Amino acid sequence: TFTDWCAPLDKSFFRGMYSLEHGNYAFFDKHGLRINKYWDVPIPEKKLGHESIEILGKKLRNAIIMRIPDEVKFVTALSGGLDSSIVTSIAADNFSGELTSATLNFEGKNDNPDFDHAKLLADEKSLNLLAVPLTAKEMVADIDAMVKAMDEPHDTIRQLGLFAIYRNLKNAGCKVVLVGEGADALALAHNGNIVNAAYLREELERKGINFQTTTDSEIIAQLILTSSEKTWVEKIKYAMHRLQGAYS
C-alpha cells in the first residue's frame, strides 16, 4: 500500500467494511472482534533537553539504515520537504552505491519549490535524481486508475502525484521505496487576537525557548510542547487556558 494513502475511516466502497484507526490491529476469534493499539508515542515523566535530539537522531538513523535493502533495487521518494530530505540524506550517507531519488516535476508551472529543493539536495549528496514529469491533464487522467488500484476513495490531489511517482518506479524495476511522509506531524493554525501574546512569549523565552518566528501560532505550539501535562489532550487544554483574547 502507499504511505499516507488512507481513505477516511468512515468511508468505503464496501457495505459494512471500514478502515482501522492508524496504529491499531484487529484480532477475531471465538470471543469476537478485538481492536488493540500497537503503537503510540509515550510522553516521559522526565523532561528531556538537548540530549533528546541526539537520542532521536540515533534512533532515526538506525531505523533508516536497517531498511536499506542489499538484494533489490531501491530508491527514496524526495519531495524537497524536511522529512523526505532527512530520510534521503541518511540513506545516501549509508549506501555504498549511487542513490536514486524520485521527485515530481510539475510541467507548465514556473513556481515549483518542491522540485527546486529536491534538486539542491541531489546536488549536495550527488544523487541520481529521477524527475517524474506531470501535467494537470495527466493527473486528471490518472484518477480512475488510482481509485481502481487502491480500491478505496481518496480525497487529496497529492495522492495523484504519489501515484505517478510509484508507477514510474515500478516501470524502472524498483522494489523498495524509502519515504518520509511527515505522517506524525501536528499542524496548528489560529485566527484572531491573543492579547497576552507578548507576556507568554517572554515567559517561554525565560524558560529557554528559542522562537523561530514572530507569530502567535508558535506561542500556542510552544505552550503545548512545554506543558507538564501527561497526555496531548491535557497539554492542549493547558495551552487554551493560558491564552487570553478572541480567536479560533
Phi, psi and chi 1 to 4 in degrees:
 res  aa     phi    psi   chi1   chi2   chi3   chi4
   1 THR       -  171.3 -173.2      -      -      -
   2 PHE   -99.0  134.1  -63.7  107.7      -      -
   3 THR   -61.1  137.1  -56.8      -      -      -
   4 ASP    67.9   13.9 -163.4   39.7      -      -
   5 TRP  -106.3   77.4  -82.0   41.6      -      -
   6 CYS  -127.5  128.8  -59.5      -      -      -
   7 ALA   -70.1  156.5      -      -      -      -
   8 PRO   -53.4  142.0  -26.0   34.8      -      -
   9 LEU   -61.0  -25.8  -61.3  179.8      -      -
  10 ASP   -99.7   14.5   60.4  -19.0      -      -
  11 LYS  -121.0  140.5  -57.0  -64.8 -177.5 -178.1
  12 SER  -164.3  154.3  171.1      -      -      -
  13 PHE   -81.3   -7.5  -70.0  148.5      -      -
  14 PHE  -119.1  129.7  -53.6   98.3      -      -
  15 ARG   -62.4  127.2 -176.4  178.0  -59.8  168.3
  16 GLY    77.2    6.6      -      -      -      -
  17 MET  -119.6  124.9  -63.6  178.3   63.0      -
  18 TYR  -138.1  165.8  -54.8   99.9      -      -
  19 SER   -80.1  150.9  -62.0      -      -      -
  20 LEU   -76.4  151.6  -73.9  172.2      -      -
  21 GLU   -64.9  145.0 -173.0  175.6   -6.9      -
  22 HIS   -56.1  141.7  -55.1  -43.9      -      -
  23 GLY    81.0   15.8      -      -      -      -
  24 ASN  -125.8  156.0  -72.2  -95.8      -      -
  25 TYR  -130.6  153.6   67.4   87.0      -      -
  26 ALA  -111.6  139.0      -      -      -      -
  27 PHE  -131.8  123.1 -170.6   83.4      -      -
  28 PHE  -116.6  126.1 -171.7   82.1      -      -
  29 ASP  -143.7 -163.4   57.4   17.6      -      -
  30 LYS   -64.3  -17.7   62.8 -179.0 -179.8  179.7
  31 HIS   -87.8   -7.0  -57.7  -66.4      -      -
  32 GLY   112.9 -161.0      -      -      -      -
  33 LEU   -95.8  130.0  177.1   65.7      -      -
  34 ARG  -123.1  132.5  -70.1 -179.5  -73.2  122.3
  35 ILE  -117.4  119.3  -61.2  177.0      -      -
  36 ASN  -123.8  148.1  -63.9  -37.8      -      -
  37 LYS   -84.5  129.8 -179.3  173.5  -70.4 -172.4
  38 TYR  -106.3   -6.6   66.4   83.0      -      -
  39 TRP  -148.5  137.0 -177.9   85.8      -      -
  40 ASP  -157.9  161.7 -162.8    1.3      -      -
  41 VAL   -98.1  111.2  177.8      -      -      -
  42 PRO   -73.5  144.0   27.7  -34.2      -      -
  43 ILE  -104.2  110.7  -61.1  177.7      -      -
  44 PRO   -67.7  150.1   26.2  -34.5      -      -
  45 GLU   -64.2  -41.5  -65.4  -76.1  -16.4      -
  46 LYS   -88.2  129.1  178.5 -175.7  176.3 -177.5
  47 LYS   -70.3  132.4  -71.7  -69.3 -178.0  179.8
  48 LEU   -97.1  143.5  -63.5  177.2      -      -
  49 GLY  -100.1 -136.9      -      -      -      -
  50 HIS   -65.4  -21.1  -69.9  -69.3      -      -
  51 GLU   -65.4  -22.2   68.2  -90.1   19.9      -
  52 SER   -65.9  -31.1   61.7      -      -      -
  53 ILE   -64.0  -43.1  -60.9  175.7      -      -
  54 GLU   -65.9  -40.6 -177.2  178.1  -14.0      -
  55 ILE   -63.5  -47.9  -66.0  172.0      -      -
  56 LEU   -62.3  -43.2  176.6   60.9      -      -
  57 GLY   -60.4  -42.2      -      -      -      -
  58 LYS   -66.0  -44.0 -176.7  177.0  179.7  179.9
  59 LYS   -65.7  -41.8  -71.9 -176.4  176.8  -65.6
  60 LEU   -64.9  -44.4  178.5   60.3      -      -
  61 ARG   -60.4  -46.0 -171.3  174.8  -63.8  105.3
  62 ASN   -64.3  -38.7  -69.4  -20.4      -      -
  63 ALA   -64.0  -38.3      -      -      -      -
  64 ILE   -73.3  -44.4  -65.7  171.3      -      -
  65 ILE   -60.6  -41.7  -67.5  173.5      -      -
  66 MET   -69.6  -13.2   69.0 -177.2  -66.1      -
  67 ARG  -100.3    2.2  -74.9  166.4  173.1   80.4
  68 ILE   -81.1  112.3  -63.2  177.3      -      -
  69 PRO   -79.9  153.6   30.2  -33.1      -      -
  70 ASP  -116.8    2.4   55.0    8.9      -      -
  71 GLU  -113.3  -10.6   70.1  -80.8    2.6      -
  72 VAL  -134.8  161.6  -64.6      -      -      -
  73 LYS   -72.8  131.6 -175.1  176.6 -179.5  179.4
  74 PHE  -137.7  159.5   90.8  102.0      -      -
  75 VAL  -140.6  173.7  -59.3      -      -      -
  76 THR  -114.3  149.7   63.7      -      -      -
  77 ALA   -95.1  125.7      -      -      -      -
  78 LEU  -123.5  117.0 -178.9   59.0      -      -
  79 SER   -97.2  -17.4   69.6      -      -      -
  80 GLY    98.3  -11.2      -      -      -      -
  81 GLY   -78.7  175.9      -      -      -      -
  82 LEU   -65.9  -46.6 -179.3   61.2      -      -
  83 ASP   -63.5  -52.2  -59.1  -76.2      -      -
  84 SER   -68.2  -29.8   62.1      -      -      -
  85 SER   -67.5  -39.3  -63.8      -      -      -
  86 ILE   -65.2  -47.3  -68.9  174.4      -      -
  87 VAL   -59.2  -45.7  171.2      -      -      -
  88 THR   -65.6  -41.8  -62.6      -      -      -
  89 SER   -62.3  -46.4  -65.1      -      -      -
  90 ILE   -66.0  -40.3  -65.8  175.7      -      -
  91 ALA   -63.3  -43.0      -      -      -      -
  92 ALA   -63.7  -37.5      -      -      -      -
  93 ASP   -71.6  -17.8  -68.5  -19.1      -      -
  94 ASN  -121.5   18.9  -66.2  -85.5      -      -
  95 PHE  -113.6  133.3 -176.6   58.1      -      -
  96 SER   -73.3  -27.1   57.6      -      -      -
  97 GLY  -103.2 -164.4      -      -      -      -
  98 GLU   -83.3  122.4 -178.4 -174.3   43.0      -
  99 LEU   -83.7  133.6  179.2   64.2      -      -
 100 THR   -98.9  133.1  -64.8      -      -      -
 101 SER  -125.5  137.5  -66.4      -      -      -
 102 ALA  -106.4  137.5      -      -      -      -
 103 THR  -145.3  163.2 -169.3      -      -      -
 104 LEU   -91.6  144.7  -78.5  176.8      -      -
 105 ASN  -128.8   98.2 -174.8   12.3      -      -
 106 PHE   -71.5  115.0  -70.2  100.7      -      -
 107 GLU   -79.1  145.4  -64.5 -173.3  -15.3      -
 108 GLY    83.0    6.9      -      -      -      -
 109 LYS  -120.9  117.1 -175.0  178.2  180.0 -177.7
 110 ASN   -70.4  -38.8  -65.2  -32.9      -      -
 111 ASP   -93.0  103.6 -176.9   20.0      -      -
 112 ASN  -134.7   70.2 -161.9  -10.4      -      -
 113 PRO   -63.2  -34.2   21.6  -33.1      -      -
 114 ASP   -60.2  -45.1  -87.6  -10.4      -      -
 115 PHE   -67.4  -39.8  176.0   74.1      -      -
 116 ASP   -61.2  -42.9  -65.6  -22.1      -      -
 117 HIS   -69.3  -37.8  -67.2  158.6      -      -
 118 ALA   -62.5  -38.8      -      -      -      -
 119 LYS   -65.6  -39.4 -175.0   68.3  167.6   58.8
 120 LEU   -60.8  -44.7  -72.9  172.8      -      -
 121 LEU   -67.9  -38.3 -176.6   62.5      -      -
 122 ALA   -61.0  -40.5      -      -      -      -
 123 ASP   -67.5  -39.9  -67.0  -19.9      -      -
 124 GLU   -66.4  -40.6  174.3   69.0   22.8      -
 125 LYS  -102.1    7.6  -66.7  -67.2 -177.4  178.0
 126 SER    54.0   50.2  -60.5      -      -      -
 127 LEU   -87.7  152.5  -55.7  174.0      -      -
 128 ASN   -87.2   99.2  174.6   29.1      -      -
 129 LEU   -86.5  116.1 -171.8   62.7      -      -
 130 LEU   -94.5   99.3  175.9   61.0      -      -
 131 ALA   -88.7  113.9      -      -      -      -
 132 VAL   -89.5  112.6  177.2      -      -      -
 133 PRO   -73.1  143.3   27.2  -33.2      -      -
 134 LEU  -151.2  134.7 -169.9   63.3      -      -
 135 THR  -116.0  164.8   65.2      -      -      -
 136 ALA   -61.5  -38.1      -      -      -      -
 137 LYS   -64.0  -40.8 -175.5  175.7 -179.0  179.6
 138 GLU   -67.4  -35.9  -70.1  171.0  -26.8      -
 139 MET   -63.4  -44.3  -66.5  177.3   73.3      -
 140 VAL   -62.3  -41.0  172.3      -      -      -
 141 ALA   -67.1  -21.4      -      -      -      -
 142 ASP   -87.3   -8.9  -82.0  -17.9      -      -
 143 ILE   -58.2  -50.9  -67.9  176.7      -      -
 144 ASP   -63.5  -41.6  -71.9  -17.2      -      -
 145 ALA   -64.8  -38.2      -      -      -      -
 146 MET   -67.4  -44.5 -175.3 -165.7   71.6      -
 147 VAL   -63.7  -39.4  171.8      -      -      -
 148 LYS   -65.9  -41.3 -178.4  178.1  179.7 -179.3
 149 ALA   -65.0  -39.3      -      -      -      -
 150 MET   -90.1  -20.9  -64.6  -54.3  -60.8      -
 151 ASP    60.2   33.4 -149.2   15.3      -      -
 152 GLU  -160.8  157.4   62.3 -178.0   16.8      -
 153 PRO   -70.9  154.3   24.8  -33.0      -      -
 154 HIS  -137.9  158.6  -64.1  -80.6      -      -
 155 ASP  -140.2   12.2   57.7    3.5      -      -
 156 THR  -131.4  145.4   68.6      -      -      -
 157 ILE   -70.1  -25.9 -167.5  171.7      -      -
 158 ARG   -65.2  -22.4   69.6 -174.0  -61.2  -87.7
 159 GLN   -65.3  -29.4  -65.0  160.2  -17.8      -
 160 LEU   -68.2  -34.3  -68.9  165.0      -      -
 161 GLY   -65.8  -43.2      -      -      -      -
 162 LEU   -62.2  -40.0  -71.0  169.8      -      -
 163 PHE   -59.7  -42.8 -174.3   79.0      -      -
 164 ALA   -65.3  -40.8      -      -      -      -
 165 ILE   -62.8  -49.9  -75.3 -179.4      -      -
 166 TYR   -66.9  -32.1  -70.8  132.9      -      -
 167 ARG   -65.0  -43.1  178.7  178.6   55.3 -151.6
 168 ASN   -66.4  -37.6  -82.9  -95.7      -      -
 169 LEU   -67.6  -38.2  -66.0  179.6      -      -
 170 LYS   -61.8  -44.4  176.9 -176.0  177.1 -178.1
 171 ASN   -65.3  -25.5  -66.3  -23.7      -      -
 172 ALA   -86.5   -1.3      -      -      -      -
 173 GLY    85.2   16.4      -      -      -      -
 174 CYS   -79.2  133.0  -63.2      -      -      -
 175 LYS  -103.5  -26.0  -59.3  -65.6 -175.1 -177.9
 176 VAL  -131.4  135.3  176.2      -      -      -
 177 VAL  -126.9  123.5 -176.6      -      -      -
 178 LEU   -93.6  128.5  -61.6 -177.3      -      -
 179 VAL  -129.5  160.8  -60.5      -      -      -
 180 GLY  -129.9  101.9      -      -      -      -
 181 GLU   -94.2  -10.8  -74.9  -69.0  -14.5      -
 182 GLY    66.6   28.3      -      -      -      -
 183 ALA   -70.8  -15.7      -      -      -      -
 184 ASP  -104.9   16.7  -61.7  -38.3      -      -
 185 ALA   -79.1  148.9      -      -      -      -
 186 LEU  -112.4  117.5  175.0   64.5      -      -
 187 ALA   -97.1  140.4      -      -      -      -
 188 LEU  -138.2  135.1 -177.0  147.7      -      -
 189 ALA  -147.2  155.0      -      -      -      -
 190 HIS  -145.1  159.5   93.1  -75.6      -      -
 191 ASN  -135.6  123.4 -179.6   36.0      -      -
 192 GLY   144.2 -158.3      -      -      -      -
 193 ASN  -129.2  117.8 -177.5   29.7      -      -
 194 ILE  -100.1  107.2  -60.5  175.5      -      -
 195 VAL   -75.3  -21.6  -63.4      -      -      -
 196 ASN  -104.2   26.8   63.2  -25.6      -      -
 197 ALA   -62.6  -43.1      -      -      -      -
 198 ALA   -63.2  -42.0      -      -      -      -
 199 TYR   -63.5  -44.3  171.8   81.0      -      -
 200 LEU   -64.9  -39.3  -67.2  172.3      -      -
 201 ARG   -62.5  -45.7  176.5 -179.3  -72.7  -88.2
 202 GLU   -62.3  -40.4  -69.2  177.4    1.4      -
 203 GLU   -61.5  -44.6  175.6 -173.7  -59.8      -
 204 LEU   -69.0  -37.5  -69.6  165.4      -      -
 205 GLU   -64.7  -35.3  -73.1  176.7  -21.0      -
 206 ARG   -66.0  -24.0  -72.7 -164.2  -62.9  -91.0
 207 LYS   -84.4   -1.4  -67.5 -179.1  178.1  179.7
 208 GLY    98.1    9.3      -      -      -      -
 209 ILE   -77.3  127.2  -59.4  -59.1      -      -
 210 ASN  -100.5  108.4  -65.1  -43.4      -      -
 211 PHE   -75.9  142.4  -77.2   87.3      -      -
 212 GLN   -97.2  -16.9  -55.6  -60.0  -47.9      -
 213 THR  -136.7  177.2   70.5      -      -      -
 214 THR  -106.4   13.3   59.1      -      -      -
 215 THR   -82.9  151.2   65.3      -      -      -
 216 ASP   -69.5  -26.2  -69.4  -10.0      -      -
 217 SER   -61.1  -37.2  -65.5      -      -      -
 218 GLU   -68.8  -31.1 -172.9  179.0   -0.2      -
 219 ILE   -61.5  -44.5  -65.9  175.0      -      -
 220 ILE   -60.8  -45.2  -58.5  174.2      -      -
 221 ALA   -61.4  -42.3      -      -      -      -
 222 GLN   -69.1  -33.6  -65.1  -68.3   -1.9      -
 223 LEU   -61.7  -41.3  -77.5  173.8      -      -
 224 ILE   -65.6  -47.2  -65.1  172.8      -      -
 225 LEU   -67.4  -33.7  -68.9  174.0      -      -
 226 THR   -93.1   -1.1   57.1      -      -      -
 227 SER   -63.5  146.1  167.0      -      -      -
 228 SER   -87.4    0.4   60.2      -      -      -
 229 GLU   -65.3  158.5  -59.4  -64.8  -22.5      -
 230 LYS   -97.6  -14.9  -64.0 -179.2  179.3 -179.9
 231 THR  -123.1  158.4   68.2      -      -      -
 232 TRP   -64.6  -35.8  -73.7  111.6      -      -
 233 VAL   -62.6  -46.2  172.3      -      -      -
 234 GLU   -67.6  -35.3  -67.4  -58.3  -39.6      -
 235 LYS   -62.5  -42.5  -75.5  175.1  175.1  -72.7
 236 ILE   -67.7  -41.1  -66.6  172.1      -      -
 237 LYS   -59.2  -42.1  -74.1 -178.0  178.5  179.2
 238 TYR   -58.6  -46.7  164.3   80.1      -      -
 239 ALA   -62.5  -41.6      -      -      -      -
 240 MET   -63.6  -36.2  -65.5  -59.6   99.2      -
 241 HIS   -70.3  -25.1  -75.1  -53.9      -      -
 242 ARG   -81.7  -19.9  -65.4  -64.3  -45.0  -82.3
 243 LEU   -83.9  140.8  -58.7  174.6      -      -
 244 GLN  -125.8  133.5  -62.6  175.9    8.3      -
 245 GLY   139.7 -165.9      -      -      -      -
 246 ALA  -117.3  118.5      -      -      -      -
 247 TYR  -160.1  169.3   57.1   87.5      -      -
 248 SER  -140.0      -   61.0      -      -      -
